[in-house]
Amino acid sequence: MTVRDGNVLDGASNPATVELIERSQILGLRALTLVDGIRVGDQASPRRGFSVEFAQHREYVPGDDLRHIDWRAYARSERLTIKEYRQETNFTAHLVADISGSMRYSETGSAKSTMAKLLALVTARLASAQGDATALWQASGANHLVDPCIVPAGSRSGSLFALVNRLVGLETDPAKETPESKSALAKALGSLASRPLRRGMVVVFSDLLEDWDALIAPMRQLRARGHDLVVTHILHGDEMELPFKGEVRFDDLESPTKVLARPHQLRDRYRKEIASWRARIESDLQAIRADYVLVRAESDPSESWLGMLAHRMARRKTSGGA
């Protein structure tokens, strides 16, 4: 799949998009942490109940259902205890799409913003198919966190169409870019972390071209609040490899800054800096037990995206999940 324009968001007519959605649904996007939902579903909830996953024993009190008495434990201790199970619940997938100026880069016609929209669509379709709710948040220079387009759990297709229309319309207006644009995502995540949301999943789609210390701080807050976190790092190959020749003028997409340079003179050092930056991002996210996946804007995302989903599914099975 080559992601070049908005037609990838039309899943009904784009075979590659349909295939990516279908293959993603086979793997699923189950929460790896305890989540809070509205109704019974497929995710582990911190609420105690009488469902399928054993949680703990507690002492029997008058009024408890006798069916949940652990008679084997009674035979050993002559004390009545109740088996409690962890309730299964649905979750809300909070999709945070970075559409700041740097996401417009598309030297080969494959904009990072288009890839972000595609993967946000795939995630929304995946969550909807699982019976989970979706909230699409927009992080941009003009508005650090725009109120979300919400697809309720178990909703009909009309709500999902509204989310797709919102995705199609996500564009950065260069005229509204401000010096604060470079911290749009950090501010958006900080605002999200401060909201009294039920524990769920937060999936970020961004090039992460902001101050990393400012970005990792709200990510730590989200994890501390119990949210599962997936960071989808979208970069263009040009940004990773600096393949240009001769004298090149580089224009900052989020400020009036322009720089003349000879890429061949600094390519080796540049690539080392990019590798070091990415290594730090991966290390910091691993430390807070968040998932990280690198997706190249000009390439087929299937291998990296499906690899991340497969890795999560394997971890869930290892931990005893379905």
C-alpha positions as CSV (number, residue, x, y, z in Angstrom):
1,M,0.0,0.0,0.0
2,T,1.3,3.4,-0.9
3,V,-0.3,6.2,1.1
4,R,-0.5,9.3,-1.1
5,D,-3.9,10.9,-0.6
6,G,-7.2,10.9,1.2
7,N,-8.6,8.0,-0.8
8,V,-7.1,5.6,1.6
9,L,-9.8,6.7,4.1
10,D,-12.5,5.3,1.8
11,G,-12.3,1.8,3.1
12,A,-15.2,0.7,0.9
13,S,-13.4,1.4,-2.4
14,N,-9.7,1.0,-1.4
15,P,-8.7,-2.7,-1.4
16,A,-5.4,-2.1,0.4
17,T,-7.2,-0.3,3.2
18,V,-9.9,-3.0,3.5
19,E,-7.1,-5.6,3.7
20,L,-5.3,-3.7,6.4
21,I,-8.5,-3.3,8.5
22,E,-9.4,-7.0,8.1
23,R,-5.9,-8.2,9.0
24,S,-5.9,-5.9,12.0
25,Q,-9.3,-7.2,13.2
26,I,-7.9,-10.8,13.2
27,L,-5.2,-9.7,15.6
28,G,-7.4,-7.3,17.7
29,L,-6.4,-4.4,19.9
30,R,-7.1,-5.6,23.4
31,A,-6.1,-3.6,26.4
32,L,-3.1,-4.9,28.3
33,T,-4.0,-2.9,31.5
34,L,-7.1,-2.9,33.6
35,V,-9.7,-0.6,32.1
36,D,-13.0,0.9,33.1
37,G,-15.9,0.5,30.7
38,I,-19.7,1.0,30.7
39,R,-20.9,-2.5,29.8
40,V,-19.6,-6.1,29.9
41,G,-17.2,-6.7,27.0
42,D,-13.8,-8.2,26.4
43,Q,-11.3,-6.2,28.5
44,A,-10.2,-6.8,32.1
45,S,-11.8,-4.4,34.6
46,P,-10.6,-3.5,38.1
47,R,-14.1,-3.9,39.3
48,R,-14.8,-7.1,41.2
49,G,-17.7,-9.3,40.0
50,F,-18.6,-12.9,39.2
51,S,-17.4,-13.2,35.6
52,V,-14.6,-15.4,34.1
53,E,-11.2,-14.4,35.4
54,F,-10.4,-15.3,39.0
55,A,-9.3,-12.2,41.1
56,Q,-9.3,-13.1,44.8
57,H,-10.9,-14.8,47.8
58,R,-12.8,-12.9,50.5
59,E,-14.7,-13.9,53.6
60,Y,-18.4,-14.9,53.2
61,V,-21.0,-12.5,54.5
62,P,-24.7,-13.2,54.9
63,G,-26.4,-12.5,51.6
64,D,-23.6,-13.7,49.3
65,D,-24.6,-16.1,46.6
66,L,-23.9,-19.6,47.9
67,R,-22.9,-20.7,44.4
68,H,-19.6,-18.8,44.8
69,I,-18.5,-20.3,48.0
70,D,-15.1,-22.1,47.7
71,W,-16.1,-25.5,49.3
72,R,-12.6,-26.9,48.8
73,A,-11.1,-24.0,50.9
74,Y,-13.9,-24.6,53.5
75,A,-12.9,-28.3,53.7
76,R,-9.3,-27.2,54.6
77,S,-10.0,-24.3,56.9
78,E,-13.6,-24.7,58.0
79,R,-14.1,-21.0,57.0
80,L,-16.5,-19.8,54.4
81,T,-14.8,-17.9,51.6
82,I,-16.2,-16.4,48.4
83,K,-14.4,-16.6,45.0
84,E,-14.4,-13.2,43.3
85,Y,-13.7,-12.8,39.6
86,R,-12.5,-9.9,37.6
87,Q,-15.2,-8.4,35.5
88,E,-14.8,-8.1,31.8
89,T,-15.6,-4.7,30.3
90,N,-15.3,-2.7,27.1
91,F,-13.0,0.4,26.9
92,T,-12.7,3.7,25.1
93,A,-9.8,4.1,22.6
94,H,-8.7,7.7,22.7
95,L,-7.1,8.4,19.3
96,V,-4.9,11.5,19.4
97,A,-4.0,12.7,15.9
98,D,-1.2,15.2,15.6
99,I,-1.9,17.5,12.6
100,S,0.7,20.2,13.4
101,G,2.6,21.8,10.6
102,S,5.4,19.2,10.5
103,M,2.9,16.4,9.7
104,R,2.3,18.1,6.3
105,Y,5.7,17.0,5.0
106,S,5.3,15.0,1.8
107,E,8.3,15.3,-0.5
108,T,7.3,12.1,-2.4
109,G,3.6,12.7,-2.2
110,S,3.1,10.6,1.0
111,A,2.2,13.0,3.7
112,K,2.7,12.0,7.3
113,S,-0.7,13.4,8.1
114,T,-2.3,11.0,5.6
115,M,-0.6,8.0,7.3
116,A,-1.8,9.3,10.7
117,K,-5.4,9.5,9.4
118,L,-5.2,6.0,7.8
119,L,-4.0,4.3,11.0
120,A,-6.5,6.3,13.1
121,L,-9.2,5.0,10.8
122,V,-7.9,1.4,11.1
123,T,-7.9,1.7,14.9
124,A,-11.4,3.2,15.0
125,R,-12.7,0.4,12.8
126,L,-10.9,-2.2,14.9
127,A,-12.3,-0.8,18.2
128,S,-15.8,-0.6,16.7
129,A,-15.7,-4.2,15.6
130,Q,-14.7,-5.2,19.1
131,G,-17.7,-3.3,20.6
132,D,-15.4,-0.7,22.1
133,A,-15.9,3.1,22.1
134,T,-13.7,5.5,20.2
135,A,-12.9,9.2,20.8
136,L,-10.9,11.1,18.1
137,W,-8.9,14.0,19.5
138,Q,-7.2,16.6,17.3
139,A,-3.8,18.1,18.4
140,S,-2.8,21.1,16.3
141,G,-1.1,24.4,16.6
142,A,-4.3,26.4,16.4
143,N,-6.1,24.3,19.0
144,H,-4.1,22.2,21.3
145,L,-6.9,19.7,22.0
146,V,-10.1,19.9,20.0
147,D,-13.2,18.3,21.5
148,P,-13.5,14.8,20.3
149,C,-15.6,13.0,17.7
150,I,-17.0,10.1,19.8
151,V,-18.2,6.7,18.5
152,P,-20.1,5.0,21.4
153,A,-19.5,1.3,22.1
154,G,-21.7,-0.9,20.0
155,S,-22.9,2.0,17.9
156,R,-24.2,1.8,14.4
157,S,-22.2,2.7,11.3
158,G,-23.5,6.2,11.1
159,S,-21.3,7.3,14.1
160,L,-18.3,5.8,12.5
161,F,-19.0,7.7,9.2
162,A,-19.0,10.9,11.3
163,L,-15.5,10.0,12.6
164,V,-14.3,9.2,9.1
165,N,-15.6,12.6,7.9
166,R,-13.8,14.3,10.8
167,L,-10.6,12.4,9.8
168,V,-10.9,13.5,6.2
169,G,-11.3,17.1,7.3
170,L,-8.3,17.1,9.6
171,E,-5.9,19.7,8.1
172,T,-3.5,22.2,9.5
173,D,-4.1,25.8,8.4
174,P,-0.6,27.3,8.0
175,A,-2.1,30.8,8.6
176,K,-3.0,29.7,12.1
177,E,0.4,28.3,13.0
178,T,1.9,30.0,16.0
179,P,5.3,29.7,17.9
180,E,3.4,27.4,20.3
181,S,2.7,24.9,17.4
182,K,5.9,23.1,18.3
183,S,4.4,22.0,21.6
184,A,0.9,21.3,20.4
185,L,1.0,17.5,21.1
186,A,2.5,17.9,24.5
187,K,-0.2,20.4,25.5
188,A,-2.9,18.1,24.0
189,L,-1.7,15.1,25.9
190,G,-1.4,17.1,29.1
191,S,-4.9,18.3,28.7
192,L,-6.1,14.7,28.1
193,A,-4.2,13.4,31.1
194,S,-5.8,16.0,33.3
195,R,-9.4,15.0,32.4
196,P,-11.4,12.7,34.6
197,L,-11.6,9.9,32.0
198,R,-12.3,6.3,32.7
199,R,-9.2,4.1,32.3
200,G,-8.9,3.1,28.7
201,M,-6.5,3.2,25.8
202,V,-4.7,6.2,24.3
203,V,-3.2,5.8,20.8
204,V,-1.0,8.6,19.6
205,F,-0.3,9.2,15.9
206,S,2.6,11.8,15.5
207,D,6.0,12.4,14.2
208,L,7.0,13.4,17.8
209,L,8.9,16.4,16.5
210,E,8.6,18.4,19.7
211,D,10.7,18.6,22.8
212,W,10.8,15.0,24.0
213,D,11.0,15.9,27.7
214,A,7.8,17.9,27.3
215,L,6.1,15.0,25.5
216,I,7.1,12.1,27.8
217,A,5.8,14.0,31.0
218,P,2.1,13.8,30.0
219,M,2.6,10.3,28.7
220,R,3.8,9.3,32.2
221,Q,0.7,10.9,33.6
222,L,-1.5,8.9,31.3
223,R,0.1,5.7,32.4
224,A,0.0,6.7,36.0
225,R,-3.8,7.2,35.6
226,G,-4.0,3.6,34.4
227,H,-4.4,4.2,30.6
228,D,-2.9,1.7,28.2
229,L,-0.7,3.8,25.8
230,V,0.4,3.1,22.2
231,V,2.7,5.6,20.5
232,T,2.6,5.4,16.7
233,H,5.7,7.3,15.5
234,I,5.3,8.4,11.9
235,L,8.3,9.7,10.1
236,H,9.2,10.1,6.4
237,G,12.2,8.3,5.0
238,D,13.7,11.7,4.0
239,E,13.7,12.7,7.7
240,M,15.4,9.6,8.7
241,E,18.0,9.3,6.0
242,L,18.6,12.9,4.6
243,P,19.1,11.6,1.0
244,F,19.2,15.0,-0.7
245,K,22.1,16.1,-2.8
246,G,23.7,19.5,-3.6
247,E,22.8,22.7,-1.8
248,V,19.3,22.4,-0.4
249,R,17.0,25.0,1.4
250,F,15.1,23.5,4.3
251,D,11.9,25.3,5.3
252,D,10.5,24.9,8.8
253,L,6.8,24.0,8.4
254,E,6.0,25.5,11.7
255,S,7.9,28.8,11.6
256,P,9.3,31.2,9.0
257,T,12.8,29.7,9.5
258,K,14.7,28.7,6.4
259,V,18.1,27.0,6.3
260,L,20.6,26.4,3.5
261,A,22.7,23.3,3.9
262,R,24.7,20.7,2.0
263,P,23.2,17.4,3.2
264,H,26.1,15.2,2.1
265,Q,28.4,17.1,4.5
266,L,26.3,16.3,7.6
267,R,24.4,13.2,6.6
268,D,26.4,10.7,8.8
269,R,26.1,12.9,11.9
270,Y,22.5,13.6,11.2
271,R,21.6,9.9,10.9
272,K,23.4,9.2,14.2
273,E,21.4,11.9,15.9
274,I,18.2,10.5,14.6
275,A,19.1,7.0,15.7
276,S,20.0,8.3,19.2
277,W,16.7,10.3,19.4
278,R,14.7,7.3,18.5
279,A,16.5,5.1,20.9
280,R,15.8,7.4,23.7
281,I,12.1,7.5,22.8
282,E,11.9,3.7,22.7
283,S,13.8,3.4,26.0
284,D,11.6,6.0,27.8
285,L,8.4,4.4,26.5
286,Q,9.6,1.0,27.5
287,A,10.3,2.3,31.0
288,I,6.6,3.3,31.5
289,R,5.4,0.1,29.7
290,A,4.0,1.9,26.7
291,D,4.0,0.4,23.2
292,Y,6.0,2.0,20.4
293,V,5.8,1.4,16.7
294,L,7.7,3.3,14.0
295,V,5.8,3.7,10.7
296,R,7.3,5.3,7.6
297,A,5.0,7.7,5.8
298,E,6.0,6.7,2.3
299,S,5.8,2.9,2.9
300,D,3.2,0.2,3.3
301,P,2.4,0.3,7.1
302,S,1.2,-3.3,7.2
303,E,4.4,-4.9,8.4
304,S,5.1,-2.5,11.3
305,W,1.5,-1.9,12.3
306,L,0.4,-5.6,12.2
307,G,3.7,-6.5,13.9
308,M,2.8,-4.3,16.8
309,L,-0.7,-5.8,17.1
310,A,0.8,-9.3,17.0
311,H,3.2,-8.5,19.7
312,R,0.5,-7.1,21.9
313,M,-1.7,-10.2,21.3
314,A,1.2,-12.4,22.3
315,R,1.8,-10.4,25.5
316,R,-1.9,-10.6,26.4
317,K,-1.9,-14.4,25.9
318,T,1.3,-14.7,28.0
319,S,-0.3,-12.8,30.8
320,G,-3.4,-15.0,30.7
321,G,-5.7,-12.9,28.6
322,A,-7.9,-14.2,25.8
